[in-house]
Amino acid sequence: MADDKLSHFDAQGQAHMVDVSAKDVTDRIATATAWVKMSDDTLAHVTAGTAKKGDVLGIARIAGIQAAKKTSDLIPLCHPLPITKVALDLEADTALPGVRITATVKTTGQTGVEMEALTAASVAGLTIYDMLKAVQKDMELGGVRVTLKDGGKSGRFEG
């Protein structure tokens, strides 16, 4: 880690919102992934469109988009950002078995959108669980991580 000082704490160790006013305005992008593991039978409801609550992937996509836009309301020290794009790719994966989630968020601003991408992927996964919990209660949400971050002083990260 190049700078091991945590920017969300002041000299007295108190949490505060980071001042980004001196940062350059740049194009920012972040991608986060997650997955929801489920049984083959539960996944069949997703792919066949037979879940009682409706279109699982369509509703999860909308939930992820809403979540990205509300991130600063949920994460106390996040800045509200003018998001220019949120895209969610939800793919049924029989090898998992379950659904793989990829959330990409863009903005032009003074701070990145990693938290928005992570929130979008997480809430999409939670929505999938909610849509299918009547069929299977032991589904597992995991793998939540940033896979791409670009823009700003720290440059590009791919993981």
C-alpha positions as CSV (number, residue, x, y, z in Angstrom):
1,M,0.0,0.0,0.0
2,A,1.6,3.3,-1.1
3,D,-0.1,5.4,1.5
4,D,-1.1,3.6,4.7
5,K,-2.8,6.6,6.2
6,L,-6.6,6.2,6.2
7,S,-8.1,9.3,4.7
8,H,-11.5,9.0,6.5
9,F,-9.9,9.8,9.8
10,D,-8.6,13.1,11.1
11,A,-5.5,13.6,13.2
12,Q,-7.5,12.8,16.3
13,G,-8.8,9.5,14.9
14,Q,-12.3,10.8,14.3
15,A,-14.2,9.7,11.2
16,H,-14.9,12.5,8.7
17,M,-15.9,12.9,5.0
18,V,-12.8,13.4,2.9
19,D,-12.4,16.8,1.3
20,V,-12.1,16.1,-2.5
21,S,-12.4,19.8,-3.6
22,A,-8.7,20.0,-4.6
23,K,-8.9,16.8,-6.7
24,D,-9.1,17.0,-10.5
25,V,-12.4,16.3,-12.2
26,T,-11.8,13.2,-14.3
27,D,-13.8,10.4,-15.9
28,R,-14.2,7.6,-13.4
29,I,-15.4,4.0,-13.8
30,A,-15.6,1.1,-11.5
31,T,-16.8,-2.5,-11.9
32,A,-17.7,-4.9,-9.1
33,T,-18.8,-8.5,-9.2
34,A,-20.8,-10.8,-7.0
35,W,-22.6,-14.1,-7.2
36,V,-25.6,-15.9,-5.8
37,K,-25.3,-19.6,-5.4
38,M,-28.5,-21.7,-5.5
39,S,-29.7,-25.2,-6.3
40,D,-30.2,-26.3,-9.9
41,D,-33.9,-26.4,-9.2
42,T,-34.0,-22.8,-8.0
43,L,-31.8,-21.6,-11.0
44,A,-34.4,-23.3,-13.3
45,H,-37.0,-20.9,-11.9
46,V,-34.7,-18.0,-12.9
47,T,-34.0,-19.2,-16.4
48,A,-37.6,-20.3,-17.1
49,G,-39.1,-17.2,-15.7
50,T,-41.4,-19.1,-13.3
51,A,-40.5,-17.4,-10.0
52,K,-43.7,-16.4,-8.2
53,K,-42.5,-12.8,-7.7
54,G,-41.8,-12.3,-11.4
55,D,-38.7,-11.5,-13.5
56,V,-35.9,-12.2,-11.1
57,L,-33.1,-10.8,-13.2
58,G,-35.0,-7.8,-14.5
59,I,-36.0,-6.8,-10.9
60,A,-32.5,-7.4,-9.6
61,R,-31.1,-5.2,-12.4
62,I,-33.4,-2.3,-11.5
63,A,-32.6,-2.8,-7.8
64,G,-28.9,-2.6,-8.5
65,I,-29.3,0.6,-10.5
66,Q,-31.3,2.2,-7.7
67,A,-28.8,1.1,-5.1
68,A,-25.9,2.7,-7.0
69,K,-27.8,6.0,-7.0
70,K,-28.5,5.8,-3.3
71,T,-25.0,4.7,-2.1
72,S,-24.3,8.0,-0.3
73,D,-27.5,7.5,1.6
74,L,-26.4,4.1,2.8
75,I,-22.6,4.4,3.3
76,P,-22.1,7.3,5.8
77,L,-18.8,8.8,4.4
78,C,-19.5,8.4,0.7
79,H,-19.9,11.5,-1.4
80,P,-23.1,12.0,-3.4
81,L,-22.0,11.7,-7.0
82,P,-23.5,12.7,-10.4
83,I,-23.6,9.1,-11.8
84,T,-23.6,9.1,-15.6
85,K,-24.1,5.4,-16.1
86,V,-25.0,2.2,-14.2
87,A,-25.1,-1.1,-16.0
88,L,-25.8,-4.5,-14.5
89,D,-25.1,-7.8,-16.2
90,L,-26.8,-10.7,-14.5
91,E,-26.0,-14.1,-16.0
92,A,-27.4,-17.5,-15.1
93,D,-24.4,-19.9,-14.6
94,T,-25.2,-23.6,-14.4
95,A,-21.6,-24.4,-13.3
96,L,-22.0,-22.2,-10.1
97,P,-25.0,-23.0,-10.0
98,G,-26.6,-19.6,-9.7
99,V,-26.3,-16.0,-11.0
100,R,-23.2,-14.0,-11.6
101,I,-23.5,-10.3,-11.2
102,T,-21.4,-7.5,-12.8
103,A,-22.1,-3.9,-12.0
104,T,-20.4,-1.0,-13.8
105,V,-20.7,2.6,-12.7
106,K,-19.4,5.7,-14.4
107,T,-19.1,9.4,-13.4
108,T,-17.1,12.5,-14.2
109,G,-16.0,13.9,-10.9
110,Q,-13.5,14.3,-8.1
111,T,-13.9,10.9,-6.5
112,G,-14.4,7.3,-7.7
113,V,-17.4,5.1,-7.9
114,E,-16.1,1.9,-6.4
115,M,-18.6,2.0,-3.6
116,E,-21.5,2.6,-6.0
117,A,-20.5,-0.5,-8.0
118,L,-20.1,-2.6,-4.9
119,T,-23.4,-1.5,-3.6
120,A,-25.1,-2.1,-6.9
121,A,-23.7,-5.7,-7.1
122,S,-24.6,-6.4,-3.5
123,V,-28.2,-5.1,-3.7
124,A,-28.8,-7.0,-7.0
125,G,-27.7,-10.2,-5.2
126,L,-29.9,-9.4,-2.2
127,T,-32.8,-8.8,-4.5
128,I,-32.2,-12.2,-6.2
129,Y,-32.3,-13.8,-2.8
130,D,-35.5,-11.9,-1.9
131,M,-37.2,-13.0,-5.2
132,L,-36.4,-16.6,-4.6
133,K,-36.4,-17.1,-0.9
134,A,-39.8,-18.9,-0.9
135,V,-38.1,-21.6,-3.1
136,Q,-34.8,-21.8,-1.3
137,K,-33.7,-20.3,2.0
138,D,-30.0,-21.4,2.0
139,M,-28.8,-19.5,-1.1
140,E,-25.4,-17.9,-0.7
141,L,-24.4,-14.4,-1.7
142,G,-20.6,-13.9,-2.1
143,G,-17.7,-12.9,-4.2
144,V,-18.4,-9.2,-3.8
145,R,-15.3,-7.3,-5.0
146,V,-14.0,-4.5,-7.2
147,T,-12.6,-5.9,-10.4
148,L,-11.9,-2.6,-12.2
149,K,-11.3,1.0,-11.1
150,D,-10.0,3.7,-13.4
151,G,-9.7,7.5,-13.2
152,G,-8.2,9.9,-10.7
153,K,-4.8,10.2,-9.1
154,S,-4.4,6.5,-8.2
155,G,-4.9,5.4,-11.8
156,R,-6.1,2.1,-13.0
157,F,-6.7,-1.0,-10.9
158,E,-7.8,-4.4,-12.3
159,G,-8.2,-7.3,-10.0
